[in-house]
């Protein structure tokens, strides 16, 4: 048998023994004997993580710009209010102070919006970290088929939640509920909080 044939047989055997080999990685666009659905899964998970991280970075940049503008507006509003109070009583003073009061109310709404973004950022960051951990587990043959590793990953993910509703959603989904059912629970919890209940962190 020719040496070239022996080399081909050896290469085929090594690929069959180790489908995760990265010496000549294959992909779904150009599959060969080295193609692996596990590697494709990892690539898609990494893509999701990269997109999340990029979105968070852009969101943070926008929020920082808004925060700077908001801080400047607060200072300007206070200067106007003080100047208005120094005026003699009259329609002009009344109009200035009334408008300053209205601006302050809108600023309170803006503060609530900033708090919402902070919570959103925490949740997205948690999703990103969870996907990264999942990618690492799937890419490790010693962990992939070990149920204890999966249980450990799940417990690690749950321990990072800071919002009670998220922990409840986690339990519901792992108990076999659909996404729609889990979201319905979240909606009901949100209504309870809006009615005056305290959300636990």
C-alpha positions as CSV (number, residue, x, y, z in Angstrom):
1,X,0.0,0.0,0.0
2,X,1.3,3.5,-0.9
3,X,2.4,5.9,1.8
4,X,-0.3,8.4,0.7
5,X,-3.0,5.8,1.3
6,X,-1.6,5.0,4.8
7,X,-1.6,8.7,5.6
8,X,-5.2,9.1,4.5
9,X,-6.3,6.1,6.7
10,X,-4.4,7.5,9.7
11,X,-6.0,10.9,9.3
12,X,-9.5,9.4,9.0
13,X,-8.9,7.3,12.1
14,X,-7.7,10.2,14.2
15,X,-10.7,12.3,13.1
16,X,-13.1,9.5,14.1
17,X,-11.5,9.2,17.5
18,X,-11.5,12.9,18.2
19,X,-14.3,14.8,16.4
20,X,-13.4,17.9,18.5
21,X,-10.0,18.1,17.0
22,X,-9.2,21.7,15.9
23,X,-6.3,20.8,13.6
24,X,-8.5,21.3,10.5
25,X,-11.8,22.6,11.9
26,X,-14.9,22.0,9.8
27,X,-18.1,24.0,9.7
28,X,-21.7,23.8,8.6
29,X,-21.0,25.6,5.3
30,X,-18.2,23.2,4.3
31,X,-18.7,20.0,6.3
32,X,-16.3,17.1,6.2
33,X,-15.4,14.1,8.4
34,X,-14.2,16.5,11.1
35,X,-17.6,18.3,11.3
36,X,-19.0,18.4,14.8
37,X,-22.5,19.6,16.0
38,X,-20.9,20.3,19.3
39,X,-18.4,22.7,17.8
40,X,-21.2,24.4,15.8
41,X,-23.2,24.8,19.1
42,X,-20.2,26.4,20.8
43,X,-19.7,28.8,17.9
44,X,-23.4,29.8,18.0
45,X,-23.2,30.3,21.8
46,X,-20.1,32.4,21.4
47,X,-21.8,34.5,18.7
48,X,-24.7,35.2,21.1
49,X,-22.3,36.2,23.9
50,X,-20.4,38.5,21.5
51,X,-23.6,40.2,20.3
52,X,-24.8,40.6,23.9
53,X,-21.5,42.1,25.0
54,X,-21.4,44.5,22.1
55,X,-25.0,45.6,22.8
56,X,-24.2,46.2,26.4
57,X,-21.1,48.2,25.5
58,X,-23.1,50.4,23.2
59,X,-25.9,50.8,25.7
60,X,-23.4,51.8,28.4
61,X,-21.9,54.5,26.2
62,X,-25.4,55.9,25.5
63,X,-26.4,55.8,29.2
64,X,-23.1,57.6,30.1
65,X,-23.9,60.3,27.6
66,X,-27.5,60.6,29.0
67,X,-26.2,60.7,32.6
68,X,-23.8,63.6,31.8
69,X,-26.6,65.5,30.1
70,X,-29.0,64.8,32.9
71,X,-26.5,66.0,35.5
72,X,-26.0,69.2,33.6
73,X,-29.8,69.7,33.4
74,X,-30.1,69.3,37.1
75,X,-27.5,72.0,37.7
76,X,-29.1,74.3,35.2
77,X,-32.6,73.8,36.7
78,X,-31.3,74.6,40.2
79,X,-29.7,77.8,38.9
80,X,-32.9,78.9,37.3
81,X,-34.9,78.1,40.4
82,X,-32.6,80.2,42.7
83,X,-32.7,83.1,40.3
84,X,-36.5,82.9,40.1
85,X,-36.8,82.9,43.9
86,X,-34.7,86.1,44.0
87,X,-37.2,87.9,41.8
88,X,-40.0,90.1,43.1
89,X,-43.4,88.4,43.4
90,X,-45.2,88.4,40.1
91,X,-46.3,86.4,37.1
92,X,-42.7,86.0,35.9
93,X,-41.5,84.5,39.2
94,X,-44.5,82.2,39.4
95,X,-44.0,80.9,35.8
96,X,-40.3,80.3,36.4
97,X,-40.9,78.4,39.7
98,X,-43.8,76.4,38.2
99,X,-41.7,75.3,35.3
100,X,-38.8,74.4,37.5
101,X,-41.2,72.2,39.6
102,X,-42.4,70.5,36.4
103,X,-38.8,69.9,35.3
104,X,-38.0,68.3,38.7
105,X,-41.0,65.9,38.3
106,X,-39.7,64.8,34.9
107,X,-36.2,64.3,36.4
108,X,-37.7,61.9,38.9
109,X,-39.2,59.9,36.0
110,X,-35.7,59.9,34.4
111,X,-34.1,58.6,37.5
112,X,-36.6,55.7,37.5
113,X,-35.7,55.0,33.9
114,X,-32.0,54.9,34.8
115,X,-32.8,52.4,37.6
116,X,-34.6,50.2,35.0
117,X,-31.6,50.2,32.7
118,X,-29.4,49.2,35.6
119,X,-31.6,46.2,36.3
120,X,-31.7,45.4,32.6
121,X,-27.9,45.6,32.4
122,X,-27.6,43.2,35.3
123,X,-29.9,40.7,33.7
124,X,-28.2,40.8,30.3
125,X,-24.7,40.5,31.9
126,X,-26.0,37.4,33.8
127,X,-27.3,35.9,30.5
128,X,-23.9,36.5,28.9
129,X,-22.0,34.9,31.7
130,X,-24.4,31.9,31.7
131,X,-23.9,31.4,28.0
132,X,-20.2,31.5,28.4
133,X,-20.3,28.9,31.1
134,X,-22.6,26.7,29.0
135,X,-20.2,27.0,26.1
136,X,-17.3,25.9,28.3
137,X,-19.2,22.9,29.5
138,X,-20.3,21.8,26.1
139,X,-16.8,22.1,24.8
140,X,-15.4,19.8,27.5
141,X,-16.0,16.1,26.7
142,X,-15.3,15.2,30.3
143,X,-18.1,17.5,31.5
144,X,-20.5,17.2,28.6
145,X,-21.9,13.8,29.5
146,X,-21.7,14.2,33.3
147,X,-25.0,15.0,34.9
148,X,-23.3,16.3,38.0
149,X,-21.5,18.9,35.9
150,X,-24.8,20.1,34.5
151,X,-26.3,20.3,37.9
152,X,-23.4,22.3,39.1
153,X,-23.7,24.7,36.2
154,X,-27.4,25.2,36.9
155,X,-26.8,25.9,40.6
156,X,-24.0,28.3,39.7
157,X,-26.3,30.2,37.3
158,X,-29.1,30.4,39.9
159,X,-26.9,31.6,42.6
160,X,-26.0,34.7,40.5
161,X,-29.6,35.9,40.3
162,X,-30.2,39.0,42.4
163,X,-34.0,39.3,41.6
164,X,-36.5,37.0,43.2
165,X,-38.7,36.8,40.1
166,X,-35.7,35.6,38.0
167,X,-35.0,32.8,40.5
168,X,-38.6,31.7,40.4
169,X,-38.5,31.7,36.6
170,X,-35.4,29.6,36.7
171,X,-37.1,27.0,38.8
172,X,-40.3,26.9,36.8
173,X,-38.4,26.4,33.5
174,X,-36.2,23.7,34.9
175,X,-39.3,21.9,36.1
176,X,-40.5,21.7,32.5
177,X,-42.7,24.8,32.0
178,X,-42.7,26.5,28.7
179,X,-41.3,30.0,28.1
180,X,-44.8,31.4,27.8
181,X,-45.8,29.9,31.2
182,X,-42.6,31.3,32.8
183,X,-43.2,34.8,31.3
184,X,-46.8,34.7,32.6
185,X,-45.5,34.1,36.1
186,X,-43.2,37.1,35.7
187,X,-46.1,39.3,34.5
188,X,-48.2,38.3,37.5
189,X,-45.3,39.1,39.8
190,X,-44.8,42.5,38.1
191,X,-48.5,43.3,38.7
192,X,-48.1,42.5,42.4
193,X,-45.1,44.8,42.7
194,X,-47.0,47.6,41.0
195,X,-49.8,47.1,43.5
196,X,-47.4,47.9,46.3
197,X,-45.6,44.6,47.1
198,X,-41.8,44.8,47.8
199,X,-39.5,43.0,45.3
200,X,-36.9,40.9,47.0
201,X,-33.2,41.3,45.8
